Amino acid sequence: MNVKEPGKRISVWVVEDNDLFRKNIAALIDEQNDMFCSGIYDSCESAVKAIRKMETPDVILHDIGFAGMNGITCVETIKNEFPSVQIIMVTVYNDGEHIFDALCAGATGYLLKSSTEAMIIDAVHDVVAGGSPMNSSIARKVVEVFAKSKRVSTEYGLTERERDILEFIIQGFSNGMIAKKVHLSVHTIDAHLRKIYEKLHVHTRTEAAAKAVKERLI
């Protein structure tokens, strides 16, 4: 990421559907000598439309919960098209699933709306300097989520071949279709499936697919 040039102000967008919070954060940004609020949007759709037409900001302060497109999908869309933009989630969600999904979508930082004004301003400076700002409680959740994810992956002990077959199951392929894809017999695929069920402690392909998706095994 490019560190801002000395004397150049940081351009910040606020994407938030709560009118009061949005206006307060925008005003807070504009009060700073080294940054300014260059865009204020109350929906993900309007933010995506704007960023495709306007000069991209350095940082976006982004909520998660919206009536239309949700914030995580919006982050993923923006990062795919404009990877240099740094996005900090500012939200009420403090559960592992939302945190994990937001970071996987491309968010660089994650703050709770209970954060102080000083913490929000520090987070903007931090992300521009190459950091990943988070509340201490959020950082703890991140460690727990990734540690749990690692434990699950190693405990099940799926082989690379079994993971390939499990991925085909998630995509809805039949045993015959999988056999053709991996150039094995249907009987061999059946044997692999029995092993997969045994390792995942499930009894059907539907249960196996659901568990793989829920626990991010693929």
C-alpha positions as CSV (number, residue, x, y, z in Angstrom):
1,M,0.0,0.0,0.0
2,N,1.2,3.5,-0.8
3,V,1.9,5.6,2.3
4,K,0.5,9.1,1.9
5,E,2.9,11.9,0.8
6,P,3.8,14.4,3.5
7,G,1.3,17.3,3.5
8,K,-1.2,15.5,1.3
9,R,-4.6,15.0,3.1
10,I,-6.2,11.6,3.4
11,S,-9.4,11.2,1.4
12,V,-12.1,9.3,3.4
13,W,-15.5,8.0,2.4
14,V,-18.3,7.1,4.9
15,V,-20.7,4.4,3.9
16,E,-23.4,4.2,6.6
17,D,-27.2,4.0,6.6
18,N,-27.7,5.6,10.0
19,D,-28.2,9.3,9.3
20,L,-26.9,10.7,12.6
21,F,-23.9,8.4,12.8
22,R,-23.0,9.0,9.2
23,K,-23.1,12.8,9.6
24,N,-21.2,12.7,12.9
25,I,-18.3,10.6,11.4
26,A,-18.2,12.8,8.3
27,A,-17.9,15.9,10.5
28,L,-15.3,14.2,12.7
29,I,-13.2,13.5,9.6
30,D,-13.5,17.1,8.3
31,E,-12.4,18.4,11.6
32,Q,-8.9,16.8,11.1
33,N,-6.1,18.8,9.5
34,D,-4.7,15.9,7.5
35,M,-7.9,14.3,6.2
36,F,-11.2,15.2,4.6
37,C,-14.5,13.4,3.9
38,S,-14.8,13.2,0.1
39,G,-17.9,11.0,-0.1
40,I,-20.9,10.2,2.1
41,Y,-23.2,7.3,1.1
42,D,-26.2,5.7,2.8
43,S,-26.3,2.5,0.7
44,C,-23.8,0.1,-0.7
45,E,-25.3,0.5,-4.2
46,S,-24.7,4.2,-4.2
47,A,-21.1,3.7,-3.0
48,V,-20.3,1.2,-5.7
49,K,-21.9,3.4,-8.4
50,A,-19.9,6.4,-7.2
51,I,-16.5,4.7,-6.9
52,R,-16.8,3.6,-10.5
53,K,-17.2,7.2,-11.7
54,M,-15.2,9.3,-9.2
55,E,-11.7,9.5,-7.9
56,T,-11.1,6.7,-5.5
57,P,-10.7,7.5,-1.8
58,D,-7.7,6.4,0.3
59,V,-9.9,5.0,3.0
60,I,-13.6,3.9,3.4
61,L,-15.3,3.7,6.8
62,H,-17.9,1.0,6.0
63,D,-20.9,-0.4,7.9
64,I,-22.2,-4.0,7.5
65,G,-25.9,-3.9,7.9
66,F,-27.9,-2.3,5.0
67,A,-31.4,-2.8,3.6
68,G,-30.1,-3.7,0.2
69,M,-26.6,-5.0,-0.7
70,N,-24.9,-5.8,2.6
71,G,-21.6,-4.2,3.6
72,I,-19.5,-7.4,3.2
73,T,-20.6,-7.9,-0.4
74,C,-19.9,-4.3,-1.1
75,V,-16.4,-4.5,0.3
76,E,-15.7,-7.5,-1.8
77,T,-17.0,-5.7,-4.9
78,I,-14.9,-2.6,-4.3
79,K,-11.7,-4.5,-3.4
80,N,-12.0,-6.6,-6.5
81,E,-12.2,-3.5,-8.7
82,F,-10.1,-1.1,-6.6
83,P,-7.6,-3.1,-4.5
84,S,-5.6,-0.1,-3.4
85,V,-8.6,1.3,-1.4
86,Q,-8.3,0.6,2.3
87,I,-11.6,-0.3,4.0
88,I,-12.3,-0.2,7.8
89,M,-15.5,-1.8,9.0
90,V,-17.3,0.3,11.6
91,T,-20.2,-1.8,12.9
92,V,-22.1,-3.1,15.8
93,Y,-21.4,-6.7,14.8
94,N,-18.8,-8.3,17.1
95,D,-19.3,-12.0,16.3
96,G,-16.7,-14.2,14.7
97,E,-18.6,-14.9,11.5
98,H,-19.1,-11.3,10.5
99,I,-15.5,-10.4,11.4
100,F,-14.1,-13.4,9.4
101,D,-16.3,-12.7,6.4
102,A,-15.4,-9.0,6.4
103,L,-11.7,-9.7,6.5
104,C,-11.9,-12.4,3.9
105,A,-13.9,-9.9,1.7
106,G,-10.9,-7.5,1.8
107,A,-11.5,-5.2,4.8
108,T,-8.2,-4.1,6.3
109,G,-9.5,-3.0,9.7
110,Y,-12.5,-3.7,12.0
111,L,-13.9,-1.3,14.6
112,L,-17.1,-1.4,16.7
113,K,-19.4,1.7,16.6
114,S,-18.7,2.0,20.4
115,S,-15.2,3.1,19.5
116,T,-14.2,6.6,20.6
117,E,-13.6,9.4,18.1
118,A,-9.9,9.2,18.8
119,M,-9.9,5.5,18.0
120,I,-11.6,6.0,14.6
121,I,-9.1,8.8,13.6
122,D,-6.2,6.7,14.8
123,A,-7.5,3.8,12.7
124,V,-7.5,5.9,9.6
125,H,-3.9,6.9,10.2
126,D,-3.0,3.4,11.0
127,V,-4.5,1.8,7.9
128,V,-2.8,4.5,5.7
129,A,0.5,3.6,7.3
130,G,0.1,0.0,6.5
131,G,-1.6,-1.3,9.7
132,S,-4.7,-3.3,10.3
133,P,-6.6,-1.4,13.0
134,M,-9.0,-3.4,15.3
135,N,-10.6,-3.0,18.7
136,S,-8.7,-5.3,21.1
137,S,-11.8,-7.4,21.6
138,I,-12.1,-7.8,17.8
139,A,-8.4,-8.8,17.5
140,R,-9.1,-11.5,20.2
141,K,-12.0,-12.8,18.2
142,V,-9.9,-13.0,15.0
143,V,-7.3,-15.1,16.8
144,E,-10.0,-17.4,18.1
145,V,-11.7,-17.8,14.7
146,F,-8.5,-18.6,12.8
147,A,-7.2,-20.9,15.5
148,K,-10.5,-22.8,15.5
149,S,-10.5,-23.0,11.7
150,K,-6.9,-24.4,11.7
151,R,-7.9,-27.0,14.4
152,V,-10.9,-28.2,12.4
153,S,-8.9,-28.6,9.2
154,T,-6.2,-30.7,10.9
155,E,-8.5,-32.8,13.0
156,Y,-10.6,-34.2,10.2
157,G,-7.5,-35.2,8.3
158,L,-9.0,-35.0,4.8
159,T,-6.6,-35.9,2.0
160,E,-6.2,-33.7,-1.1
161,R,-8.2,-36.2,-3.2
162,E,-11.0,-36.2,-0.5
163,R,-11.1,-32.4,-0.5
164,D,-11.4,-32.4,-4.3
165,I,-14.4,-34.9,-4.2
166,L,-16.0,-32.9,-1.3
167,E,-15.8,-29.8,-3.4
168,F,-17.6,-31.5,-6.3
169,I,-20.2,-32.7,-3.8
170,I,-20.8,-29.1,-2.7
171,Q,-21.2,-28.2,-6.4
172,G,-23.9,-30.8,-6.8
173,F,-22.0,-33.3,-8.9
174,S,-23.2,-37.0,-8.9
175,N,-20.8,-39.8,-8.1
176,G,-20.7,-40.7,-11.8
177,M,-19.9,-37.1,-12.8
178,I,-17.1,-36.9,-10.1
179,A,-15.6,-40.1,-11.4
180,K,-15.3,-38.7,-14.9
181,K,-13.8,-35.4,-13.6
182,V,-11.1,-37.1,-11.6
183,H,-10.6,-40.1,-13.9
184,L,-11.5,-42.8,-11.3
185,S,-14.2,-45.5,-11.2
186,V,-17.5,-44.9,-9.5
187,H,-16.6,-47.7,-7.0
188,T,-13.5,-45.8,-6.0
189,I,-15.5,-42.6,-5.6
190,D,-17.9,-44.5,-3.4
191,A,-15.0,-45.6,-1.2
192,H,-13.6,-42.1,-0.9
193,L,-17.1,-40.9,0.1
194,R,-17.3,-43.5,2.8
195,K,-14.0,-42.2,4.1
196,I,-15.2,-38.6,4.0
197,Y,-18.4,-39.4,5.9
198,E,-16.3,-41.3,8.5
199,K,-13.9,-38.4,9.0
200,L,-16.6,-35.7,9.1
201,H,-18.8,-37.8,11.3
202,V,-21.8,-37.5,8.9
203,H,-24.0,-40.0,7.0
204,T,-25.0,-38.3,3.8
205,R,-23.6,-36.2,1.0
206,T,-25.9,-33.3,2.0
207,E,-24.6,-33.4,5.6
208,A,-21.0,-33.5,4.3
209,A,-21.5,-30.6,2.0
210,A,-23.3,-28.5,4.7
211,K,-20.5,-29.2,7.2
212,A,-17.8,-28.4,4.7
213,V,-19.4,-25.0,3.9
214,K,-20.2,-24.1,7.5
215,E,-16.7,-25.0,8.8
216,R,-14.9,-23.7,5.7
217,L,-13.1,-26.9,4.9
218,I,-12.9,-26.2,1.2
